[in-house]
Amino acid sequence: MKKLLSLPPNLVECFHDIEHANHQEWFCTSDPVGSKLGSGGGTAWLLQACKNSESDTTPLTEWLAHEKRILLHAGGQSRRLPSYAPSGKILTPIPVFRWGRGQKLTQNLLSLQLPLYEQIMQKAPEKLHTLIASGDVYIRAEQALQEIPDADVVCYGLWVDPELAKNHGVFVSSRNTPEKLDFMLQKPSVDELGALMQNYLFLMDIGIWLLSDRAVELMVKRSLKEDGSIGFYDMYSDFGPALGSHPRINDPEINKLTVAILPLPGGEFHHYGTSREMISSTLAIQNCVIDQRAIMHKKVKPHPAIFVQNALTDYTLTSENSEVWIENSCISKNWTLHKRNIITGVPVNQWHINIPEGICIDVIPMGESNYVARPYGFNDAFKGSLKDDSTLYQGIPVQKWLSDRGLTADEIACNHDLQAARIFPICTSVDELGIVMRWMTDEPKLNEGKDIWIHAQKVSADEISAYANLRRLTEQREAFRKNSWTALAKNYERSVFYQLNLQEAAEEYAHHQLELPAPLPSSAPLMTRISDAMFRARTLQLRDSDGHLAEEIAREEEKAFSLMREGLTSTVDHKQHPRLSVYPDQIVWGRSPVRIDLAGGWTDTPPYSLMEGGNVVNIAIELNGQPPLQVYVKPCNEYKIILRSIDLGAMEVITTFDELHTFNKVGSPFSIPKAALVLAGFHPDFSAERCTSLEEKLRSFGAGIEVTLLSAIPAGSGLGTSSILASTVLGAINDFCGLNWDKHEIGSRTLILEQLLTTGGGWQDQYGGVLQGVKLLQTQPGWNQEPMVRWLPEHLFTHDEYQKCHLLYYTGITRTAKGILAEIVRGMFLNSTEHLKLLGQMKQHAIDLYDAIQRNSFEEMGRLIRKTWQQNQALDSGTNPNSVAAITQQIDDLCLGYKLPGAGGGGYLYMVAKDPEAALRIRKILTKNPPNDRARFVEMSLSNKGLEVSRS
């Protein structure tokens, strides 16, 4: 998915360098200098420039159809947000949200707005290849996106008050057909909207437009002048009003385009068009979440509208300093700030300077060593002649500003417009810069400052944007940020450090050779200590070029996992008092189905589920009419523990506590029953009574124990076998020992058991098998991960019409989940932005599937299962190896959806055929072309019992 950006001319040359952007993925250009093209003409120009850069000679419509593209219009002079005019508003650095996890200290408006646009494009129908959006907004969608109609033009809007809508474009639709555009208005009056409300609904245009190739072709066509060059054409005031059932502009070709209007679910619109909006929008985002339980940043600022980032500050801000923004700047102790001060670009200094209320300071590198001083007013529009009394500069009439300094408008070059006026001096040193800044702001009688100004070469706001050294500006920001890392880590209790993307933090620490923070005290929150250990491990790993830090890295990683085990095991009653509760000749028989996860898998896995909670939809299934996991427990006359595995043909006799405790050896055939017996109280770690030996413990219990396992399913199946087998063992031992655990407690103890085995894993496997049928399992953040169960109707799985469409095929390909699990869990520990974003989508996706099953929508359910598979591959590319892809390619067009259950990579393939006939064809194809001599179909049926335990 290619991104096309229209940027300020000066930024185009260095964008890929300062943003570390791939040239193949990102294309950028600027509108021709001196030409006003409008958003429609600008779109035509941007597309044509991109097409030319690829040396593509095919017709435009063919080229458009090659791939999906996101177009962002981010050029413009930025008169009302001067602080980020040189680098473009789209690169405005945005402070980390106090409620957000996995954000980057390097984030900017572009990186924040892009994920929503990508999500929309991924969901868009095939014929919609182009999305157009504005670069000076941050739009959030708190709810899942709805289905996108297959129309020529799809526009997103928000329900807003007429008072807000009057400043924007408005989509008007009939109350009878709210999804269809009737007509579009540009900046209608409140009275006009009031009159429409009787029969119409209106949505405010938020600037997200999806266009078919035909719609783009017409927009480009309307942008062309007679000589074939691109001229002015506006998407919002020319193209938009020609759309709809009753368009306001008559254009037969455009009038014929089909249009759909969608309200953005849970949408928020944050504009970054002016200095005031930059602060108010950032404050609004920070306050999107007010539930203190969800706010990780514990510091209370002197005033909520104070934002400091990428800065060195030796100045104490107070509650009097409202609407203050400090970025890429040094504020020394001799500064004085007030209200409505924006400070950007100021290099390291020791200035004695007072910044009056409403005055902003911007410093821009020019050339290799010079700086430009640009003070301005908080509400300055940078518009109007210097000879006009109504033109304001620094919040006062520009003529007064000039006269206070003994100047006249005639002494200023290009005085016809403040944006073009050459009033900003180029300084050769930081000291000069400070002195002239004092004269230009608070000390108009400072002769030294006036002398510097008079003798300096002066440039205009336009020239600053055209000639600023953006690489120097970026280098300065990165130098300040380097110091911010250590300050944030040192002040971790009141900073955002451990909620940041710690992968990025580790990369920065390694790159700059920063000293690792001091070890955290044991009093620090457990989750913070876990994050710290994994951050240290990752930093050391990035520094370890020759392997000499391997032991230290392993030690830190083990510390992270060990602390997590400590937190999870603390949630259960450790001490158990098992008592023999069967007759000497009785056998306890436990049996369980396996599970297939349909959506939300991985969101159940700690630490993600501990931080965010998880949502999983899964089903319990029997194979070939039988529960495939079975456990038999019976008394033994000798005071020892005998373990047998029917399927493995293995046996082990345990006579000591030490032998029982050897359960965390991966690959041991009896790790699970050993750990289960430990949890049941047969080891001092979990026993309520003191015994000096295992024999003494078993004598107190009343008998020896014989446990026999049967797993009628291949290893690495992906059906949750090991977790559900553990639950089955715990369930049988629970009954055998009279421990009185219910199914939920068995599920919780299975999670603890897997932590003891160090195999990790989440909770969905065991609950998927222990609990019958189809269900949505949900947990809240916190150490106690006991899911709430929402049962779903079984109609789509058991009715004759659908039951034959559910197919299970053993691929004969195996893959161990532990390696996959460890890598993904590391990403969770490190608050990886990509991991957390995808897991958040997977969590919502489970709700979407839950809803589809509730509505008995078979086709939608199948499509959503296909999406689950796509999400799993995005999280771990190894999920779908070539050997598996070769199988699915044969049956792809016959399926609504399919996936490998669990971690993927091999095991079973679950398919939802389009209909019974398609299911028969799938059976024929794969039976005729098996990938190996182990591959086969296995009959699956929904389990209506889950875990069963009975006695002989």
N, C-alpha and C positions, 0 to 999 in steps of 0.2 A: 504494500500500500504506500504509494509515493506521496510525499508532502511537498506542496508548491507554495512558496512564500513570496509575497510582494513586500519588499522591505525598503527602508531609507537607502539611498544610493551608496552611502559610505559603509553601511553594514554589509552589503552584498559581498564585497570583496573579501571580508574576513569572517563571515558568519560560520562557515564550516570549521574554521580554526578555533574560534573562541567557544563554540558550542560543541566541539568534537563530534561533528555530524558527518555522516557518511554521504558522499556525493551521489551515490546511486539511489539513496533513499530520500534525500532532500535536494530540491532545486529551489534556487532563489534568484530573483531579479528585482528591478525597481521600475516603476513607471517612467516613461521617457521624461527627462528633465524639461521643465517648462510646460508640460502638457497636463491638462486635467482630463482624465479618462472616465471618472466615475467608477462605481463598483462593477458595472456591466462591461464597460470598455477595459477596465483593469483586469477583469477575468479573461477577456479575449486576449489581451496583451500577454498575461501570465501563461496561458495555455499555449499560445503561439510560440513564445520564447522557449518554453520547455520542449515543445515538439521540435523546434529548430535545433536545440542543443543535442537532441538525440539523433539528428540528421535523418529524421523520419520523413519520407516523401509520400506516404499514403494519405488518402483523404482524411480530414479531421475526424469524421465519425468512426472510421476504422481505428484510428489511433486512440480515440477516447475509449473504445471497447476493449483495449488491450489489458487495462488494469484499473483498479479503483484509485482515486486521487482525492486528497484533502487540500483545498485551496484556502489559504489564510491571507487576508488583506491586512497588512500591518505597516503600510507606508505612511505617508502624511507627515506634516510638520510638527505635530505634537505641541502646538502653541500653548495649550492649557495644562500640559504636564511637562514643563521644560526639563526637569531633572533626568528624564529618560528619553529625551528627544534624540540625542546622538545615537544611542544604541537601539532605539525603537521601543515603544511601549510594550511590545510583545516579549521583550527580554527583561522586563521589570522584575527584580528579585522579590519574592514573596516570603514573608516570615513563616516559619514552621507553625502549623496550627497546634494549639495547646491540647487538642483532643485527638490529634492524628498520630498514627504509628506508621513507621516506615517511610516518612518523608525525607527529603534530602535537604541538606543545608544549602545546596546549590540550586534549589528549585526556583523557577521563574514562571511568569504567566504562561509562557509557551508550554512548558513541561506539565503544568497543571491542567490546562484546557484540552490538551491533545487526547488524553485517554477517553474522554466522552465521545469525541468525534470519531475515534477509531472504533469504539464500541458501536456507534450508530452505523458506521460503514459495514462492519461485520454482520450486522443484523439486517441491512438493507437488501431488498430484492436484487436479483442479478442484474437487471437492466439499469439500475441506478449506480453509475460509476463515479459521480462527481459530487463532492460536498463542498459547499462554500460557507466560510464563517469569517467573523471579524477577529482581529488580533488583539483588541483592547478590552476584551471581556473574559471573565471567568464564570462559566456556567456549570452548575452542579445539578445532578439528578439523584435525589435521595432514594428513589424507588426504581424498580426494574423497568426497562424500556418496553413499551408495548410493541406489538407486531407492526411493521411498517408497510403500508399499502403499496401496491404496484402501480404508482401513478407517475406522470411525467415530472411533476414537481411536488415535493413533500417539504412542508415548512413546519418548524417547531415554534410554539409560542407559549406564553404564560398567562394564566388568569391574573389580572391586576386591576387596580382601581382606575377609573377614568382619569384621575388626576395624574397618574404616572403614565398611562397609555398615551396621553396627549403629546408627549415628547418623543414618541416613537411611531414606527409603522404599526398598523393594526390589521389583523385578519378578521374579516366579518363573515359570519356564517349564519344560516337560518337555524332557528331553534329546532326545527324538524330534522335537519341533516347537519349536525354540528361538525361532522368530520369533513364536510365539503366546503371549499371556499366559495362564498358568494361574490365578494369583491374585497379589494384591499384599499386602505386609506393611509395617507402619510400625514402624521402629526395632526389628527383631527381635534377639534375643540371639545371641551367637556360637554358643552350643550349638544353638539352633534352626536356624541356617543350616548348621551342620555336619551335623545330622541330615538336612537336605534335599538335601545335595550328592550323595548316592548316586544319586538319581533325577532331580534337578532342576538347572537352571542358574539363576543369579540375576544381575541387573544392578542397580546402584545408580541410583535415580532422580536425574537431574540437573536436573529441573524444566523440561524442554522438552516441552510437550504440544501436539499438533495435534488439533483437534476438528472434526468435521463439524457442520453446522448442527443436526442432530438431537441430537448429544451436548451442544452448547451449550444447546439448548432444554431438555433434561432437567436440566442443572445449574442453570439459572435457575429452573426449576419447583421443584426441591428446595430452593432458597434462599428461596422465598416463604413467609411466615407466613400464618396463616389470614386476617388482615386485608388481605393483599395487599402488605404491606411486606416488604422484604428483611431476612432474619435470618441467623443464623450457619449456614454450611455449608462444610465444608472439602473441597477438591478432593483432598487427599492422604490424609486419614483417613476420609472419608465416601464420596466419589465413587469414588476409586481402588479400595478394597477391594470395591466392588460390581461391578467389571469382571473379565473373564476367563472361562475355561472352568469353573473351580470357585471362584466368588467367595466371599469371606468374609462379605459382607453380602448378605442377600437383598433384592433390589429388582428385580422382574420386568422393568420397562422398561429400567433401566440394564444388567441382566444380559444383555439381548439385543444390546447394542451390540457390534460387531466391534472387536477390539483387535489392534494389531501393536506389537511391541517391537523397537527397533532399537539395536544398539550403535553409539555415535558413533565413526566411523572415526578412529583416531589421536586420540581425545578426551582432553582435559585439563579438570579441574574445579578452578577456583580460587575459593574462597569469601572474601568480604569482609564477614563478619558481625561480627567482633570486632577490637579493636586489634591483637592478636597476629596474627590471620589477614591483616590488611591488609599487614603487613610480610612474613609468611611466604609469602603468595600472590604478592606482588610479586617477592620473591626467587626463588621457583620459576619465575616467568615469565622473569625475566632469565636464568635458567640452563637454559631450554628448549633453548638452543643452546650447546654447549660447544666446538664446532669453531672454533678461533681464526681460521681462514681466513674464517669467515662473520661474525665479530664486528668491526664497524666501529669501535666505541668502544674506543680504545686505552688509556684511563686505567685504572689499577688502583687501586681505592678502598682506604682504610685498612682497611675491613671491608666485606664484600659486602652486609651488611644495614644499610647507611646510604643513605638516600634523601633528596635535597634537591631541591626544585623550587619555582619561583615564589617565590624567597626572596633576601634580602640576608644574607650570612653573612660576618662579620669574625672568625670563630672557627675555629680549626684543629681538625678532627676527627681522631681517631687510631684505632688498632686496638682501643682500649679502649671505643670508642663503638659497641657492637653494638646492633642493633635500634633505630636512631634514624631518625625520620621528621620532616623539617622542611618545611613547606609553607605558603605565603602568610604568611610571617613574616620578621621581622628579628631576627637573632641577632648582637648586638654583641660586641666583643672582651672585655667584662667578664662575659660569661656563663660558666658552667661546666656542661657536660653530662656525663652518665655513660652508663649503659646503659638500654635500654627507655624512652627518652624520645620522646614524640610532641609536637611543637610546631606548633600551627596558629593562624592568625589574628592573630599578634602584630604590632602596628603598629611603625613605625620608633621606636626607643628607644635610650637609653644606660644601660640598667639594669645594676646590679651584682647578679647573682642566681646562686645555685647551685641547679641542678635535680637533686635526689637520684635515685639509681637507681630506676627503676620509676615515676617521677612524670611526668605529662604536663601540658602547658599548653595551654589553649584559650582564645582571646579572641574574643568575638562582638560585633560592632557592634549597638548598640541605639539606636533613635531616630535623630536626625540627627547626633549628635556623641558620644554616650556609648558605653561599652564594658562588657561583663560579663566578670569574671574567673572562669574555670572550670578550676581544677586538678583532676586526678583520677588514679587509679591505673591502671597499664598493664592490669591484669586486673580492674578494678572491674566489677561486674555492675549497678550502680545499682539494687539491689533490696533491700528489707528495711526494717524499722522502725529508726529511729535509737535506739530503746530496746533493740534486740536485740543481744546480744553478738556474734552471728555476722555481722552486717552490716558489710561492709568498705567503707572509703573511703580512697583513696590507699594501698591495700594493707594497712591496719591496721584494727582494729575502730573503727567510727565513734565509739564512746563514748570511746576513748582519744584520738582526734583532737580531740574536743570538750574533754575534760578538760585536755589539754596546752595548750589555749588559754583555759582558764578559762571554758568554756561547758558548758551542759547541754542535753540533747535537748529539754527543755521550753521552752527559749528559741527553738527553731526552729519556725517555722510549718509546718504540714503534715508533721509528723515521722513520720507513719505509714509513709512509703515514701521511700527516698532519692531516687527519680526525681521525687517531688513536693515534696521538702523545699526550702524557700527558704533556701539557704545561699550563693548566689552573688551577690556585690555588684555593683551598677551603679556604675561609676566615671565621673567627669566629665573626667578627664585621663589621659594616658598615664603621667605620673609617679605619680599615685595608683594606677593599675593595677599598676605595678611594685612599689610598696611593699606593697599588700595581697596581691599574689601571693607575695611573700617570706614574709609572715606565714602565709599559708595552706599553704605548702609546707615550707620549711626553717627558718624563723625564728619559731617560735610565741611567743617572748617579745618580739617587735618591737611595742612599744606603739603606735607610729605606724600600723602596719598594722592593729592591732586597732581603733583609733579610727575609721579609715576604714571598716572592715567594719561596726562597730556603727552608725554614722550613715548608712550607705548603704542605699538601697532594695535589697532582696534578692529574687532570683527563683529559681525551681526549674529543673531540667533541662527539664521539660516546657514551662515558660514561655519558656525560651530558644528552643526550637524553634518555639514559637508566635509569638514577637514579634521574632525576630532580623531585622535589616535586611540582607536578602540582597543587595540591590543594592549597599550599601556594602561588604559582604564581597567581592563580585565585583569592584568597582572597585579595591579594595586589591590583590586577586590580579593584576589586569591591570596595575597600576602596578609591582608587583614583577616581573612577567613582562617588562615593557618593558625593565627593566634587565638581565634575564637574557639577552635577545637579544644585546645588545652584548658581554656577558661571554662568552657561548658562542662568538660569532664571533671574538673576540680570542684565545680559547684553543682554536681550531679543531683543533689537533693532538691534543688530549686530550678534546675535547668531542663532543657528538652533532650539532653544528651542520649539517654538510654531509650528514648522513643524514636530516635532518628534511624535512618537506614545505616546500620552498623557495618555493613559491607563497604559502603562509601567511606565511612569513618576510618575503617581499617586501611583502605587504600590510601587515604590522605595521610594517616599516621606513618604508613610504610614509605610513601613517596617523599614526605618531608622529613623522614627520620625523627619524628616526634617521640619524646619519651612517653612510655605508657603511663597512664594515671596510677596513682598510689592504690594499692590493694583496698578493696572495699571492706569495711568492718562487718563482723558477723551480724551486727544489728541492722544492716541495710536490708531492704525488702528482698525476699528470696528470689523473686523473678528478676530483680535488678542484678543480683549477684550471678544468676544464671546467664543473663545477657552479657554481663561483664566478662565472664569466663570465656564465652564463645567469641566475643570481640577480641580478647587478648590472643586466643588461639588463631583467629583469622589474621590478625596483624602480624603475628610471629611467622605464620605460614607465608605471607607475602614477602617478608624480609628474608626468609630462609632459602637462599640461593644454592647452598651446598649441602643441605640436610643436617647441619649440626644442631638445629633447634628442634629436631623431630620429637625428642623425649618431652621437652617442655610443651610443645604443641599438643601432644597426646595427653599430657597431664591436665592441661587447661580444658580440653574437650571433654575428658572424662569427668572433670569437676562439674561442668555444665550439666551433663546427663545425670551425674550423681545427685546434684542439688535438686534436679527435677524429680528424680525418684524419691528423694526425701520429702518433697512437698506432696507428691501423690500418695505415698504410703502413710503420710500423717493423717489422711482423711478417714482411715478405717480403724476400728477397734482392734488393736494389735493382738491382745492377749485372748486366746481361745482356751476352752476347757472341754476337749472332746471326750465323749463317753459312748461306749459301745451301745448301739440302740437297735440291734438286730439279734435274732436267735442264732445260735452257733452254726446252724445249717442253712441260714438264709444267704441269698445273694442279692445285692442291690444292683439294679440294671439301669444305667442312664443312657439315653440316646438323643441325638440332636440332628436337625437338618443343617444344611449349610446356607450361606447367604449370597445374594447377588446385590451389589450396590448399584442403584440406578442413577443417583445424583448426589452430589455433596461429599463423596468420598475424599479424604484428606482433611476436610474441615473438622473432623473428629480427633485429629492427631495433636497431642501436646507437642510444643507449647502453644500452637495456634488456638486450639480449643480453650486453653486456659486463659488466653488473652481476649479472645473475641467470642467464644462459644461456637458451637458447630450445628449444622443442619445436614441430615442425611436421610435420603429415601432409599430403603432397601427391602428385599423380600426374602423370606425363609423358604427354602425349597428342599424337597426330597429327591433323591436320584434313583431312577428305576423303581419307584414305589416304596423306597425304604429310607429311613434316616441313616446317612452313611457313617456317622460318628457314634461309636458305642463304647461304653465303659462298664466293666463288671468289678464290683468290690465285694469281697467276702472275708470272713474271719479266718485266721490261720492259727493252728494249734501252737506253733512255735512263735516266740516273741521276737519276730523279725518282720521286715517288710519285703514282700516279693513282688516284683514288677515284671509284667509280661506284655509283649506286643505281638498280636496274632499276625498282623500284616507284615511286620518286619522280621518275625521269627526270632525275636530277641528276648532275653531274660536277665534280670539283675536282682541280687539279694543284698539288702541293706541292713547292717547290724549296728551302725554307729551314727551319731549326730553328724560327724564330719562327712560321712558318705552321703547322708541325706542332703547335706548342704551343697553338694557339688552339682547344683542345678543350672548354673549359668554358663555351662560349656555348650556353645552352639554346635548342633549336630548330634548331641547326646540323645539317644532314643527315648530317654526317660526324664528329660529336663522338666517337662510339664507336670507329671505326677509327683516328682520330688518337690517342686516348688509349691504345688497344691497342698501336699501333706505338711510342709513347713507352715504355710498360711493357716492350716487347720489346727495348728497348735502342737504338732509333733516335733517341734524344735524349740530350744530355749528362747530364741528370738521372738516367738509368737505364742509361747505357752503361758498360761495363767498359773501353772504350778511348777515348782522346782524339781527337776529330776537330774540325777548325775549321769545317766546313760539312756540310750534309746530303749534298751531292754527294760529298764525301770519304768520308763514312760509307757511302754506297751503293756507292762504288767498292770500299771495303774489304770490304763485304758480298758483292759479286760481281755485282750487278744492281740495276736499279730495281725497283719493286714496283707491281703493279696489283691493287687490291682491289675486288671487285664484290659488292654486297649485294643480297639479295632477301628482303624481308619480306612474305610473302603473307598479311598480316593487318592489319586497320585499326589506326591509332594509338589509344592509350587503351583497349586491349582488356581490360586487367586480367589477361591471361594471362602476365605476366612477360616480355613481348616484349623490352623494351630490355635487361634484364639477361641474358636467354638469348641474344639477338643478340650482346651483348658477349662472352659465353662462347664462342659459335660463332666469332666473329672471332679471339679469343685462341687457340682450339683450332686453327684453320686456320693462323694465323701461327706458332704453336708448331711445327707440323709443317713448315711452309715454311722456318723458320729453325733447325730442329734444337735447340730449347730443352729438350726432354725433360721437359715438364710433364705430370703425369698429370691425370686428371679432377678430383681434389680440389684440386690446385694451381691449375688453371684456375678453379675455383670461388672459391678464395681471392683470386686476382688480379682476378677480376671485382668482388669487394667493394671492392678497392683502386681499381679503375678508376672505380667509381661515386662513390667519395669524391673522386677527382680531378675528376670532372665536376661535383661539388657537388650531384648529384641525391640523394645519400644512398641509403637503401634498405638492406635486410638481405641475408641470404645464401640465403633459401629459394627465390627465383626461379631463380637460376642452377643451384643443385643440383637443383631440381625438374625442370629440363629436361635438364641434362647427364646426370643419372643416370636410368636407365629405371624404368618400372613404378610400383608403389605403395610408399611408404616413410615411415618416421618418421625425421626428421632431428633430432638433438639436439646442442647445444653446452653447454659448461661456461662459467662466468664467466671473463672474462679477454680480453686483446686478441687472442689467436689463436682466431678463430671458425671453425675447421674442423669441420664436423659429423660426428658418428658416425652411420652409416646402419644402420637396422634394416629389412630388406626385409619386405614383407607379402605374403600370398597374394593372387593376382589374381582368384580365383574370382568375387568379387562384381562384377567389372568385365568379365570376359570370357566367363563362362558364358552360354549362350543364354538361360537363364531371366532373367538380370539385365542383360545387355549392352544390350538394347533400352530399359531403364528409365533409362539415363543419356543426358540430352539437353543439347545446347548450342545456345543461341539468341543470335544477335547482335542486340542491342537497337537499334543505330544511334545510341545516345546515348553521347557521349564525355565524359571528364573527366580532366584531368591529375593525376597522383598527387603531384607535387612539393609543391603547396600543402597537401594533406591530410597528407602525410608530415611537413612542417616543423612543423605545429601539434602533431601527436601527439608528435613527437620533443621539442619544447619541454616538453611535459608530463613526458616521461621524464627530461629533464635536471633538471627542477625537483622530481623525486621526488613528483609529484602523487599524493596518496593514492588518488584515484579511478582514475587511470590504472594505477598499480602493482597495485592490488587486482584490477582487471579483467584486466590482463595475466597476473597470477598464475593467475587462473581459466582464462584461455585456454590457458595452458601446461599446466595439469592436464587441460583438456578434450581436448587433443591426445592425451594418454595414454588417456583414455576411448575416443576414436575408434579408436586403435591396437588397443585391447583388443577392441572390437566387430568390427573387421575380422579380427582373429586368430581370433575365434570364428565367423566367417562369418555374423554376424547382420545381414542386409540391412536389416530394419526399424529396428533400433537405429542402424545406420550412418546411415540417412536422417534419423532424428530428431536425431541429433547434428550432422549437417550443417545442419539447420534452426537448431539452437542456435548454431552458429558464426556464422550470419548475424545472429542476435539480438545476439551479443556484439560483432560488428563495428559494428552500429548503435549500441550503447551507447558504444563508444569514439569513434565519429564519426557524428553524426546525419545528416551529408550523404551518408553511404554509400547511403542509400535515398531519393533524391529522389522527388517525386510522380510523375514520368514513369515511373520504374522500378516504384514501388508499383502504378501502374495496370496494369502488365503482370502482376505476380505475383498481384494480386487475382483475376485471371481463372482462374488455374490452381492456387491455393493448396490447395484441397481434394483435388486429384488428385496432390499431391506429398507424399512423406515429408519432403523437405527441399529447399531450394534456396538459392543464394547468388550474388552477383556475385563472381567471383574477384578477388583483389588488393584494392586500396584501395576498390573499389566506385564507386558514383556513375554508372556507365554501363558500356559495353563489353559483354562477354558475360554471359549468364545461364546458370548451370549448374543443372540440375534433376535430382532423383532421383524418378522417378515411382513410384507405389505398386505398379504392375504393368504389364506390356506393354500391356494395354487402356487403362489410364490414360495411358500414354505416347502412344498413338495419338490419344486425345482432346485431349491438350495440343497435339500437332502441328496438329490441325484448328483448334482455337480460335485459336492464335496466327498460323497461316497465314491464317485468315479475317480476323483483326483485328490487323494489324500496326500498331505505333505510328508508323511512318514508312516511307518508300519504301526504306530501307536495311536494315530488319530482316529477318532470315531465319534458318532453321535451318542449322547446319553439322554435318556428320557427324564425330563424334569417335571415336577408338579408342585404346586404351592402347598406348603405345610400349614395345616390349621391347628397344630399343637405346639410347635416349638420344642423346647427342652422337656423331655418326659423322664421321670424317675419312678421306678416301681420296684417291688420286692418279690422274690420267689415265694 
